[in-house]
């Protein structure tokens, strides 16, 4: 792909481990996976809107 072999990937992994620490690696992996999944979903060309139920922010019952 970019000429990365196994030694280069190990060096990159060690640098990421030093910079972010072992505790944050699962969070980074999860965020990366979600972003790739969202990118694939957006690039598939489907026009869909996801509506999530939540509490209304502008609900003023007391006024």
RARA-V169206 format. One record per backbone hydrogen bond with DSSP energy under -1.0 kcal/mol. NH is the residue of the N-H (numbers start at 1). CO is the residue of the C=O. Records with the same first field share a line. If there is no record, write none. Layout:
NH = CO + CO
This chain:
9 = 5
10 = 6
11 = 7
12 = 8
13 = 9
14 = 10
15 = 11
16 = 12
17 = 13
18 = 14
19 = 15
20 = 16
21 = 17
28 = 24
29 = 25
30 = 26
31 = 27
32 = 28
33 = 29
34 = 30
35 = 31
36 = 32
37 = 33
38 = 34
39 = 35
40 = 36
41 = 37
42 = 38
43 = 39
48 = 46
